[in-house]
């Protein structure tokens, strides 16, 4: 097996160069600290810029009147798609008890599992990109005039325009849901190419909205490839590129601005004496990448962002550790990319995201499916918060930050005496739209495993 060659080197050579890679290959849970991590002060320019993120936030503001009309569930929030921030002290105490450690700081969940419209973090980037495309089309066809109320997008005139155009996307599930729901509501023809690991209920929900779902036996990469191919054959079809889209990235980055305001409103300081740690479940990398990038631009060296991936799909971990990014897949290292965390079942990371975060991401860790299910049941019991398995990936982050493996990072960044005043945020990426029967099965799986 070790005779296998990856990018010109044998597996044994790779393992000697990156000893932690052997543990990844053996499907063990690992914490990798990014040795290329630098102070943000060493960067002189940022692309995308903060102005780009503010522009995205303003666009979402303009569309709020449309969102409110098209999706009445958002009336209370005045058409703004946002989630709450909850402290989960009982979960933190339970984690501390299980690992027999004193976990300093406060633990919160950012409730993107309950985002309106599509019930996951993808309601940010996915919906934003489709709205921007709709705006561009409306302007180019002379329908959208300056100063016009965007509720006009919910009219027959606008739908007639959009019905002549199509949108395609490749997805493991949640991105497909957000793109499908918003695009169909606007009047576009929609094609969602879905990998074998996408849950049946997500496919059924999309079809009920009039979306064409195309299924593949293969994994995420195949679904994206086929979606891209389809759009190249039709000049009226727009492809949402989860691997490389700047617009998706900007839609996600807006979350950082919103979180900053939430923390301020809750009187939670983030500064040199009060570090912030954020743990983001990672698939191809667009969602967590956009959020992490926005947070670094706002909080600089006072925020520490970590990605979390399943042990069977650690694509960003391998891509960043080796600096090969999208030139390498988990399958190159004989890892099967089969996980119950469907939203994270990605074999090849986004090179676009990996390169942008090369010096900004603090690290990546991996978690077994068994632990995802156990934490799912624990969180339900302790905090009455129900997430899908992939959304639990961030929960172990606070434990990792108090481990021996993180000691070097904590000391190097002068954090040891500040951990008592630290804040830790688990990004809950999906779950509220999971059918009750499916959630019951998730819970029972975790319950059996912990017994």
C-alpha positions in Angstrom: 0.0 0.0 0.0 2.8 2.4 0.9 4.2 2.0 -2.7 1.5 4.3 -3.9 2.7 7.6 -5.4 0.9 10.9 -4.6 2.2 14.0 -6.5 5.5 12.3 -7.2 6.1 11.0 -3.6 5.4 7.7 -1.9 3.0 7.6 1.0 6.0 6.8 3.3 7.8 9.9 2.1 4.7 12.0 2.8 4.4 10.5 6.3 8.0 11.2 7.1 7.6 14.8 6.0 4.3 15.2 7.8 4.1 12.7 10.7 0.5 13.8 11.6 -0.5 12.7 8.1 0.0 9.1 9.1 -2.6 9.5 11.8 -5.0 11.1 9.3 -4.4 8.1 7.0 -5.2 5.8 9.9 -8.5 7.6 10.4 -7.6 8.9 13.9 -8.9 12.1 15.3 -6.1 14.7 15.0 -5.5 18.4 15.7 -3.2 20.0 13.2 -1.8 23.5 14.0 -1.1 25.5 10.9 2.7 26.2 10.9 2.2 28.9 8.3 -0.2 30.9 10.5 1.0 34.5 10.8 -0.1 37.7 12.5 -2.6 39.5 10.3 -0.4 42.6 10.7 2.1 41.0 8.3 -0.5 41.3 5.5 -0.7 44.6 3.7 -3.6 44.0 1.3 -6.8 41.9 1.4 -8.6 40.4 -1.6 -11.6 40.3 -1.2 -11.6 43.5 0.7 -13.7 44.7 3.6 -15.5 47.0 1.2 -16.5 43.9 -0.8 -18.0 42.4 2.3 -19.8 45.6 3.2 -21.2 45.7 -0.4 -22.5 42.2 0.0 -24.2 43.2 3.4 -25.8 46.2 1.8 -27.1 44.1 -1.1 -28.7 41.7 1.4 -30.2 44.8 3.0 -31.7 46.0 -0.3 -33.2 42.5 -0.8 -34.8 42.4 2.7 -38.1 43.8 1.4 -38.3 41.0 -1.2 -37.2 38.3 1.3 -39.9 39.4 3.8 -42.6 39.1 1.1 -41.4 35.9 -0.5 -40.7 34.1 2.8 -43.1 35.2 5.5 -41.1 33.3 8.1 -38.6 36.3 7.9 -41.2 39.0 8.7 -40.1 39.1 12.3 -36.5 39.8 11.3 -37.7 42.3 8.7 -36.3 40.1 5.8 -32.8 39.7 7.3 -31.6 36.1 7.3 -29.7 35.8 10.6 -29.3 33.4 13.6 -29.0 33.7 17.3 -26.0 33.2 19.5 -26.6 31.0 22.6 -24.4 30.1 25.5 -24.2 26.3 26.2 -22.7 26.1 29.6 -24.2 22.7 30.5 -22.6 21.2 27.3 -19.3 22.8 28.3 -19.5 21.4 31.8 -20.4 17.9 30.4 -17.4 18.0 28.0 -15.1 19.0 30.8 -16.3 16.1 33.0 -15.9 13.6 30.1 -12.3 14.6 29.4 -11.5 15.3 33.1 -10.2 18.8 32.3 -11.0 22.4 33.4 -12.2 24.0 30.2 -11.7 27.7 30.7 -13.8 30.4 29.0 -17.4 30.5 27.8 -18.9 28.2 25.2 -21.5 29.4 22.7 -23.4 28.1 19.6 -24.0 30.2 16.6 -27.4 28.9 15.5 -27.1 28.7 11.8 -28.9 25.4 12.0 -32.1 27.5 12.4 -31.5 30.1 9.7 -34.8 30.8 7.9 -35.5 29.5 4.4 -33.1 26.6 4.1 -32.1 25.8 7.7 -28.3 25.9 7.4 -25.3 28.1 6.9 -25.8 27.7 3.2 -28.8 30.2 3.6 -26.0 32.8 3.7 -23.7 32.3 0.7 -26.1 30.3 -1.5 -29.0 32.7 -1.2 -26.7 35.7 -1.5 -25.2 34.5 -4.8 -28.5 33.8 -6.4 -29.9 37.2 -5.3 -26.8 39.0 -6.8 -27.3 37.1 -10.1 -31.0 38.0 -10.1 -30.1 41.7 -9.5 -27.5 41.6 -12.3 -30.0 40.2 -14.7 -32.7 42.7 -13.7 -30.4 45.6 -14.2 -29.1 44.3 -17.6 -32.7 43.9 -18.8 -33.7 47.3 -17.7 -36.2 46.0 -15.1 -34.5 47.4 -12.0 -34.4 51.1 -11.7 -32.4 53.1 -9.1 -34.3 53.6 -5.9 -36.8 50.8 -6.7 -38.2 48.8 -3.8 -36.8 45.3 -4.1 -40.1 43.7 -3.2 -40.7 44.1 -7.0 -38.7 41.0 -7.5 -41.8 39.1 -6.2 -43.8 40.1 -9.3 -44.9 38.4 -12.6 -42.7 40.8 -14.6 -39.5 39.7 -12.8 -40.5 36.0 -12.7 -41.1 36.1 -16.5 -37.5 37.3 -17.0 -36.0 34.7 -14.6 -38.1 31.9 -16.1 -36.0 32.3 -19.3 -32.8 31.5 -17.3 -31.5 28.5 -15.4 -29.3 28.0 -12.3 -27.2 24.9 -11.7 -25.2 23.7 -8.7 -23.4 20.6 -7.4 -24.0 19.7 -3.8 -23.9 17.1 -1.0 -27.2 18.6 0.3 -27.4 21.9 2.1 -26.1 24.2 -0.6 -28.4 22.5 -3.1 -31.3 23.2 -0.7 -30.6 26.9 -0.4 -29.9 27.4 -4.1 -32.9 25.4 -5.1 -35.4 27.0 -2.7 -34.4 30.7 -3.5 -34.0 30.1 -7.3 -37.3 28.4 -7.7 -39.1 31.1 -5.7 -37.6 33.8 -7.9 -38.8 31.9 -11.0 -35.6 30.3 -12.4 -35.4 26.8 -13.8 -33.1 25.0 -11.3 -30.9 21.9 -11.6 -29.3 20.5 -8.5 -26.6 17.8 -9.1 -26.4 15.7 -6.0 -23.8 13.2 -4.8 -24.7 9.7 -3.4 -24.3 10.9 0.2 -27.0 13.5 0.0 -30.0 12.7 2.2 -33.2 11.5 0.5 -35.3 14.0 2.4 -33.3 16.9 0.9 -33.8 15.6 -2.6 -37.5 15.1 -1.9 -37.9 18.6 -0.5 -36.2 20.1 -3.6 -38.4 18.2 -6.0 -41.5 19.4 -4.1 -40.3 23.0 -4.9 -40.1 22.2 -8.7 -36.3 21.7 -8.7 -34.8 19.1 -11.1 -32.5 16.9 -9.0 -29.9 14.8 -10.8 -28.4 12.1 -8.7 -24.9 10.4 -9.0 -23.6 7.2 -7.5 -20.2 9.0 -7.1 -19.3 11.7 -4.6 -19.4 15.5 -4.4 -16.7 16.2 -7.0 -18.6 14.3 -9.7 -21.8 16.3 -8.9 -19.9 19.6 -9.2 -18.2 18.5 -12.4 -21.5 17.5 -14.1 -23.2 20.8 -13.0 -20.3 22.8 -14.5 -20.5 20.8 -17.7 -24.2 21.3 -18.0 -23.9 25.1 -17.6 -21.2 25.4 -20.2 -23.6 24.1 -22.8 -26.3 26.8 -22.1 -25.5 30.5 -22.2 -28.6 31.2 -20.1 -27.6 28.9 -17.3 -25.7 30.2 -14.3 -23.4 27.8 -12.4 -23.0 28.3 -8.6 -19.4 27.1 -8.2 -19.0 25.9 -4.6 -15.3 25.4 -5.1 -14.3 28.8 -6.5 -17.1 31.4 -6.1 -16.2 34.8 -4.8 -19.9 35.7 -4.4 -20.6 32.6 -2.2 -17.5 33.5 -0.1 -18.7 37.1 0.3 -22.2 36.0 1.3 -20.7 33.9 4.1 -18.3 36.6 5.1 -21.3 38.9 6.0 -21.9 36.6 8.9 -18.7 37.9 10.6 -20.1 41.5 10.5 -23.4 40.3 12.0 -21.6 38.2 14.7 -19.5 41.2 15.7 -22.6 43.2 16.3 -24.2 40.4 18.3 -21.1 40.1 20.6 -21.2 43.8 21.1 -24.9 43.8 22.0 -24.2 41.0 24.5 -21.4 42.9 26.1 -18.9 40.3 25.1 -15.5 41.8 24.5 -13.0 40.5 21.8 -9.6 42.1 22.3 -6.0 41.2 23.2 -7.2 40.2 26.8 -10.4 38.4 25.6 -9.5 36.0 22.8 -12.2 34.5 20.5 -12.0 30.9 19.2 -14.4 29.9 16.4 -14.8 26.2 15.3 -16.3 25.8 11.8 -17.4 22.5 10.3 -15.8 22.2 6.9 -16.7 20.5 3.6 -15.2 22.0 0.5 -14.4 25.1 2.5 -16.5 28.0 1.1 -18.8 28.5 4.1 -16.3 28.2 6.9 -13.7 30.0 4.7 -15.9 33.1 4.2 -16.9 33.3 7.9 -13.2 32.8 9.0 -12.0 35.4 6.6 -14.5 38.0 7.6 -13.7 37.4 11.3 -10.0 37.8 10.7 -10.6 41.1 8.9 -12.7 42.4 11.9 -10.9 40.9 14.9 -7.4 40.4 13.5 -5.1 38.4 15.8 -7.7 38.3 18.6 -9.7 35.6 16.8 -8.5 32.1 16.2 -10.4 30.1 13.6 -10.3 26.3 13.3 -12.0 24.1 10.7 -13.5 20.7 11.8 -13.8 17.7 9.4 -14.9 14.1 9.6 -12.0 11.6 9.9 -13.3 10.0 6.7 -13.4 13.3 4.7 -10.5 15.4 6.0 -9.9 17.2 2.6 -9.0 20.7 3.9 -6.8 19.2 6.6 -4.7 17.3 4.0 -4.8 20.1 1.4 -3.5 22.7 3.9 -1.1 20.4 5.7 0.7 19.5 2.5 0.2 22.9 0.8 -1.2 21.0 -2.2 -4.8 22.4 -1.6 -7.0 21.2 -4.5 -4.2 19.3 -6.1 -4.8 16.4 -3.7 -7.9 14.5 -2.5 -8.6 12.2 0.5 -8.9 9.3 -2.0 -5.2 9.9 -3.0 -4.4 8.8 0.6 -6.8 5.8 0.4 -9.4 7.6 2.6 -13.0 6.7 1.5 -14.8 10.0 1.9 -17.8 8.1 3.4 -19.4 9.9 6.4 -22.8 10.4 8.0 -21.9 14.1 8.0 -23.2 14.5 4.5 -22.5 18.2 4.2 -18.9 17.6 4.9 -18.5 14.6 2.6 -16.0 16.3 0.3 -12.9 14.6 -1.0 -11.1 17.6 -2.6 -10.9 21.0 -0.9 -11.4 24.4 -2.5 -8.0 25.7 -3.6 -9.4 29.2 -3.7 -10.3 29.1 0.0 -7.2 27.1 1.0 -4.8 29.7 -0.5 -6.7 32.7 0.9 -6.6 31.3 4.4 -3.1 29.8 4.1 -1.7 32.2 6.7 -4.9 33.1 8.5 -6.4 29.8 9.6 -5.1 28.6 13.0 -5.6 24.9 12.3 -7.9 22.0 11.4 -9.0 19.0 13.5 -10.9 15.9 12.6 -13.7 14.0 14.4 -15.1 10.5 14.0 -18.8 9.9 13.0 -19.3 8.1 16.3 -18.3 11.2 18.3 -20.5 13.4 16.1 -23.5 11.2 17.0 -22.7 11.1 20.7 -22.3 14.9 20.8 -25.6 15.2 18.9 -27.5 13.2 21.6 -25.6 15.0 24.4 -26.5 18.5 23.0 -30.1 17.5 22.6 -30.4 16.3 26.2 -28.4 19.1 27.8 -29.4 22.1 25.8 -32.5 21.0 23.8 -30.6 21.9 20.6 -31.0 19.5 17.7 -28.4 19.5 14.9 -27.6 17.3 12.0 -24.4 15.2 12.5 -22.1 17.5 10.4 -23.1 20.5 12.6 -21.6 18.9 15.7 -18.0 18.9 14.2 -17.2 22.2 16.0 -18.1 21.1 19.5 -14.8 19.4 20.4 -12.9 22.6 19.5 -12.8 23.9 23.1 -11.4 20.5 24.3 -8.6 20.7 21.7 -7.6 24.2 22.8 -7.0 22.8 26.3 -5.0 19.8 25.1 -1.3 19.1 25.2 -1.2 19.4 21.4 -2.5 23.0 21.5 0.0 24.1 24.2 2.6 25.3 21.7 0.0 27.4 19.8 -1.4 28.8 23.1 2.1 29.8 24.3 3.3 31.1 21.0 0.3 33.5 20.8 0.5 34.5 24.5 -2.9 33.1 25.3 -2.2 31.0 28.4 -3.2 33.6 31.0 -6.1 34.8 28.9 -7.9 31.5 28.5 -10.0 32.2 31.6 -11.5 35.2 29.7 -11.8 33.5 26.4 -15.0 33.0 24.3 -15.5 29.8 22.1 -18.1 29.6 19.4 -19.3 26.4 17.8 -20.8 27.2 14.3 -23.9 25.0 14.1 -24.2 24.7 10.4 -27.5 22.8 9.9 -30.3 20.8 11.4 -33.7 22.6 11.8 -35.1 21.2 8.5 -34.3 17.6 9.3 -37.5 15.6 9.4 -38.5 14.5 12.9 -38.2 10.8 12.1 -34.7 11.3 10.7 -33.6 13.4 13.8 -35.0 10.6 16.1 -32.8 8.1 14.3 -29.8 10.4 14.7 -30.5 10.8 18.4 -31.0 7.1 18.9 -27.7 6.3 17.1 -25.8 8.6 19.4 -27.7 7.3 22.5 -26.7 3.7 21.7 -23.1 4.7 21.1 -22.7 6.5 24.4 -24.2 3.6 26.3 
